[in-house]
Each structure stands twice: as C-alpha cells, then as structure tokens.
Amino acid sequence: MNEQVPEAMSWSTENCTISRTMEILGDKWTFHVLRELFVGVRRFEDIRTRAGVPRQVLTDRLAALIERGLIRRHPYRLPGQRERYEYRLTQAGLDLYPVLVAMIQWGDQYLPLDGGPPIEARHRGDCNAHVTVVLRCEAGHEPTPRDVVLRPGPTAKPRALAG
C-alpha cells in the first residue's frame, strides 16, 4: 500500500508563527480585553465590569499585553483623585483588528443567534456598510481557503526524524 505523507510532515513546528502568536493571544480573557479596547473601553474598572474579567486576571493580561507591545498605558487624573491609567492599543494591537472581525464573521455564520448578531463591524461615516475580512494574494486575487497552501518559509527547519 502506497500511503501519501503530507509534505508538512517534513518540516518542524518548533518555531511556528501560530504557536508564537497563541502564546500571547491563546486564552479567552486576552481577546475579551482586546475586544473592550477595540470598542473604546479603556479604563481598568470599565474593562473589568463590562467583560466580567476577574481583577487579578485583568491585571495579568494587561501587563502581558503591555510587555508584548500590543497596548500602552496612558495616564489620566480625575479632579481630586490620584493619577490612573487608561489602556490604548499600539499599532501592533490595532493590526489585530482584522483577526477580531474575522472571529465575529465566523461566529455569526457558524454560531448565529436567532435575533441576529450582538455586534457588527461597520465602515465609519456615511458609508456604514458591513466590513468583512477576505483572503487576498499579492496579485489581487481572492482565493478560497482550498486555493491557499501553507509552504515552508525562509526560517523553516527540517523535522528531526524519530529514530
């Protein structure tokens, strides 16, 4: 019997981009915090209350997102109170916006609510059209997922054979 082995089996996953990204984004609370920042909720207590994040979890997630360069602290002071901080997205954080929109798009398609979606991505201003995420190659084509192949890149390493 001639069993075909996928080409991917020849390459190591030790330096995988997906794994490195999931080290930062891989738990539910991280994306809940990012969701709040994307919709304009910036203050600790507001994020905690709206997202239902336990205080220590939120403290840890905010610190990790700052350390990884996705958000930054911005000081503010209410009259008669001590200085506090708001949390704002950096360019690296803003660049996750298509990921958030893709998650919304997928959830609305495969986990729909009877009454419709609870949040919609819309183009600001007069346009107000729905925003969607699409795959597009550098030549401008919009391939389907089956038309895309993941191939080893310049830092790919051959997989060590079990011996």
C-alpha positions in Angstrom: 0.0 0.0 0.0 1.4 3.4 -1.0 0.3 5.9 1.6 0.9 9.5 0.7 2.6 11.5 3.6 1.7 15.3 3.7 4.7 17.5 2.8 4.2 19.3 6.1 5.5 16.2 7.9 9.0 17.1 6.7 9.1 20.4 8.5 9.5 21.2 12.2 6.9 23.3 14.1 9.4 24.4 16.8 9.4 28.0 15.5 5.8 28.1 14.3 4.3 31.6 13.9 0.9 30.3 15.0 2.4 28.9 18.2 4.3 32.2 19.0 1.1 34.2 18.4 -1.0 31.9 20.5 1.4 32.3 23.4 0.1 35.9 23.5 -3.5 35.6 22.4 -4.3 32.0 23.3 -6.7 32.4 26.2 -10.2 33.8 26.2 -9.6 36.7 28.6 -6.9 38.2 26.3 -9.4 38.6 23.5 -12.1 39.9 25.8 -9.7 42.6 26.9 -8.8 43.4 23.3 -12.5 43.5 22.4 -13.1 46.1 25.0 -10.2 48.2 23.8 -11.4 47.9 20.2 -14.8 49.3 21.2 -13.3 52.2 23.1 -13.5 50.9 26.7 -10.1 51.9 28.1 -10.2 52.1 31.9 -9.4 49.2 34.2 -12.7 49.2 36.2 -14.7 49.7 33.0 -13.0 46.8 31.3 -13.3 44.6 34.3 -17.0 45.4 34.8 -18.1 45.1 31.1 -16.0 42.0 30.3 -16.5 40.3 33.6 -12.8 39.6 33.9 -11.6 38.8 37.5 -9.4 41.6 38.8 -6.1 39.6 39.0 -6.7 38.1 35.6 -7.2 41.5 34.1 -4.1 42.8 35.8 -2.1 39.9 34.4 -3.5 40.2 30.9 -2.9 44.0 30.7 0.7 43.5 31.9 1.3 40.8 29.3 -0.2 42.9 26.5 1.9 45.9 27.5 5.1 43.7 27.7 4.3 42.3 24.2 3.8 45.7 22.8 0.1 45.4 21.9 -1.1 48.1 24.3 0.3 51.0 26.2 -0.6 52.8 29.4 -1.8 56.4 29.2 -2.1 58.5 32.4 -5.2 60.4 33.3 -6.4 62.1 36.5 -9.9 62.9 37.6 -10.3 66.0 39.7 -9.4 65.3 43.3 -8.2 61.8 42.6 -4.8 60.1 42.1 -3.3 59.5 38.7 -4.6 56.4 37.0 -4.1 54.8 33.6 -6.1 54.1 30.5 -5.0 51.4 28.2 -4.7 52.1 24.5 -3.8 49.9 21.5 -0.5 50.3 19.8 -0.1 49.8 16.1 0.6 46.1 16.8 -2.6 45.9 18.7 -4.6 47.8 16.1 -3.2 45.3 13.5 -5.2 42.6 15.2 -8.5 44.3 14.2 -8.9 42.0 11.1 -8.5 39.0 13.4 -11.3 40.3 15.6 -13.5 41.0 12.6 -12.8 37.5 11.2 -13.8 36.0 14.6 -17.0 37.9 14.6 -17.7 37.0 11.0 -17.0 33.3 11.7 -19.1 33.3 14.9 -22.1 35.0 13.2 -22.0 32.4 10.4 -21.5 29.2 12.5 -22.8 30.2 15.9 -25.7 32.6 15.0 -28.2 34.0 17.4 -31.9 33.9 16.5 -32.3 37.6 16.7 -29.2 38.5 14.8 -25.6 39.4 15.8 -24.9 41.3 19.0 -22.1 43.3 17.4 -21.4 44.3 13.8 -18.3 45.6 12.1 -19.3 48.7 10.0 -17.4 51.2 7.9 -17.5 54.6 9.8 -19.0 57.7 8.4 -21.5 58.0 5.6 -20.7 54.5 4.2 -21.9 52.4 7.2 -21.6 49.2 5.1 -20.7 45.9 6.8 -17.0 45.2 7.0 -15.7 41.7 6.2 -12.3 40.0 6.1 -11.2 38.4 2.9 -8.2 36.5 1.7 -6.3 38.3 -1.0 -3.0 37.4 -2.6 -0.3 40.0 -3.6 -1.6 39.8 -7.2 -5.0 40.9 -6.1 -6.9 37.6 -6.4 -9.3 36.5 -3.7 -8.6 32.7 -3.3 -10.8 30.4 -1.4 -9.2 28.6 1.5 -8.8 25.5 -0.6 -6.8 27.6 -3.1 -4.2 28.5 -0.5 -1.3 26.4 0.5 0.9 26.9 3.6 4.5 26.2 2.5 7.8 26.3 4.3 9.2 29.8 4.6 12.8 31.0 4.9 13.2 30.2 8.6 11.5 26.7 8.3 13.6 23.9 9.7 13.5 20.3 8.6 11.8 18.0 11.1 14.1 15.7 13.0 13.2 12.1 12.1 12.2 9.8 15.0 14.8 7.2 15.4 
